[in-house]
Amino acid sequence: MVKAADRAKNPAGSSVWLEQRTPRSGGGPAGLDRDRIVTTSIRMLDEDGLAGLSMRKLATELGVTAMSLYWYVDTKDDIIEYAVDSVYGEIDLDAVDAAGGWQDRVRVLALDYRRMLVRHPWMSPCAGQYLNIGPNAIAVGTKIQDAVRDTGLPLHRQPSAMSAVFQFVYGYGTIEAQFERRATEAGMSQDDFYGESIKAFRDDPQFVEVLEPMAEILDERASHGSVSDIWDRDFDYALEVLVAGIEVMVAREAGDLS
């Protein structure tokens, strides 16, 4: 596995998935294995974020010594990489296969990816920090590529279409997850937190003139319903805009080639 010093020297080429770990001699601690370590780590990350995970805290949670963890991992980075790939496994690839056409497969993948990011707020920064080349991540990436390939776009346009959809989902899911976490940390529901936040600056005299052009849309959002309803409505429509845009570009590419 990748030592901390090796990661610092070669961050672009360092991954737990690229290294062969030298087996430890003898037997590991009773009742402990990598799956249990990763499962517990994910729960701790969900509860306390990246800052709340350390080898010492993890060992305490598992009821073992910190040294016991080193039978299975070499660094905290190893654990996080395993956790990242594990949550990629929550995306239902069977549902993707059952969806049919590329449009529906993109919708299923996008919605499941968004939900995964919201369930695990720590995932967003990690997805950009690590290589995402574990088996589950590659399986998801393959399904994304298959769906976009089936749009009929030429090969050199397919990466752009993937970026349009899934960078949008990444950004949307990240903002949604962080908003939910901030509301939770404030001890409030998302609805109460949103309402109090909007009221705070709309009632402030210094914002009255600046917000005047936005008043209509702010009123519309406030009247729509719960914050979760707003998240869903905006996501669904934005995704439809992107799918429709791909369809238009497919037709345009076909026209250019005729």
N, C-alpha and C positions, 0 to 999 in steps of 0.2 A: 504494500500500500504506500501511499504518498506521504512522505515525511513533511513536517511543517517547513523545514528549510528548503526542501525541494520545490514546494509550492511557491515560495518566495522567489526562487531563482527562475522558475519557468511556469508562471501562472497560466499561460495560454496552452500549455501541454500537460498540465498536471490534473489528474483525475484518478479517483479510486478505481474507475473502470478500465484504466490503461495499465495498471500495475499488477504484477503477480506478487501476492503476499507470501512470504516464507512461513510455512506452517510452524506453529509453536509446538515444542516437544511436550509430551505428556498429555493429560486431559484438562479440559477447561473447567471452570467453576460449575458445580452442579446446579441445574435449573436455569442456566443462562445460555442464551444463544443470540445470534445476530438479529433474528426476527424480533425477539423480545426487546432487545436494545433499541431497535428502530421504532417499534410500536410505542414504546415508552417515550422515546425522544420526540415523536410527532405530537403526542399528547402534551408534553411539556412545552413544545414550541407553540402549539395552539393556545395554551393558557398564558404563557409568559413571554413569547416572542424569542427572537434570536439571543437577546441579551440575557435571557433567563436560563439558557442552556450552558452547562459546563460539565466537564467530565466528573467533577466532584459531586455536583447536584444530581447528575444522572445516576451515579453509583449509589447515592443515598436513596434515591427513589426506587432503585432496583433492589436495595437491601444487600449490596455487595460492596467490596472495596473498590476504590478507583483503579487499582492495578488489575483487578479482574477484567475490566473492560478491554484491556490491551491484548487479551487473548483473541479478540475479534476485530478490533479496530486500532489504528495507530494514532489518529488525531480526531478532534471534534469535526474537522472538515469532512473526514470519512463518513461520520455519522450523518452529517447534514446532506451529503451527496446521496446516501442511501435513503434518507427521508424524502428528499426531492423526488427520487425515482419512484418511491413507494406511493406518493400521492398522485403521480401521473397515472398509476394503476387504477385510480378511482374513476377515470374516464371510461365509460361503458362502450367498448369497441364493438361488442355484439350489437348494441343498439344502433351504432353507426352503420354496420353492415346491413342491418334490417331496414334502414331508412330509404334505400332505393337510389334515386337520382342524386347527382352531385349537389344540387341545391339543398336537399334535405339532409344529406350527410354533413355538409358544412354547418347547417343549423344545429344539428345534434352535437357535433364536435365543439362548436362555439359555445353553446349553452353549458355543456358539461365542463368545459375549460373554465368558463366564468365561475360556475358554482364551486369548482375546486379551489380557485384563487380566493374566493370569499370565505370558504371554510378554513383556509390556511393562510392567514395574512402574511406570514413569514415567507411564503413561497415566492412572492414577486421579486424581492431583492435577490433571493437565491438563484432564481432562474436566470438572472443576468450575470451572476457571479461564477457559476459553475458551468461545465460543458454540456450538461443535459444529454449524456450519451448512454445512460443506463437502458436496460431492456424495455422498460415501460415507456420511457420517453421516446425511444426510437420507434416503438410500436405506434404511439400516438402520431409522431411525425410522419410515419409511413401512411397512415390513414388520411392525414391532411394532404399529403402530396398526391395520393390516389384520387381524392375528391377533386382537387384543383386540376390535375391532369385531365380528368374527365369533362372539364368545362369545354374543352376544345381550343383553349388558348394555346398559341405556339409556346414552345419550351422556354424561350427567353422572356416571356411575359408571365409565366406561372409563379416565379418567386415574388413578383410584385403583387399579384393577386393574393397570395398567401399572406404577405405582409399587411395588405390592406385590411384583411379580415382579422387575422390573429394578433397583430399588434394592437388593433382596436380592442379586441377582447382582453388582451393583457392589460392595457391601460384602464379599461372600464372596470375590470375585476379588481385591479389594484386600488383604484379610488373608492370603489364600493366597500372593499374589505377594510380600508383604513378609516372610512367614515364610521362604519359599524364599530370598529375597535375604539375609536375616539368617544363615541356615544357611550359604550360600555364602561370605559374608564371614567367617564363623567357620572356614572350611575344613572343614566337616563336611557329611555327607549330612543330609537332612531327618530320617531315622529316628534317626541318632545325636544330632542336635541336640535333637529332641523328647525322646528318652530321657534325655539328660543334664539337660535343663531340668526335666522332671518329677521326676527323682531329686533334683535340687538342693533343691527346696522340700519334697518329701515327707520327706526325711531331716532336715530342719531342725526341731528340737524346738519352735520357736515356732509352727510351722504345723500340728502334729499335731492339736490340738483343733479348729482352724478347718476343717481338711480332712476331718474325720471324716464329715460328711454327704455329701461328694463322693467318698469312697473307692471306693464301688461303681462309679460311672460312670468314674472314672479307671482302675480295674482293667479294666473292659470295653473301654475304648479301647485300653489297652496290649495286650490280648490279641487285638485284631481283626486286626492285620496291619501293613503298612507305612503310613506317614503318607499316601502318595498314595492308598492304598486308603481310608483314613479320609476324606480330602478328598472322594473320589468318592462314597462311600456317603452321607455326610451331605448333600452337595449334591443328589444324586439324590432322596433321600427328602424333603428340605425343599422341593424344587421340586414334587414330587408333592403335598405338603400344600397348596401354593399353588394348583396347578391344580385340585385337588379343592375347595378353598375357593371358587374362582371359580365352579365348577359349582354349588356350593350356593347361592351368592349369585344366580346366574342363575335358579335355581329359585325362590328366595325373591322375587326381583323379579317373576317371572311370577305368583306367588301373590298378591302385593300388588296387581297390576294386574287380576286376574281378578274 
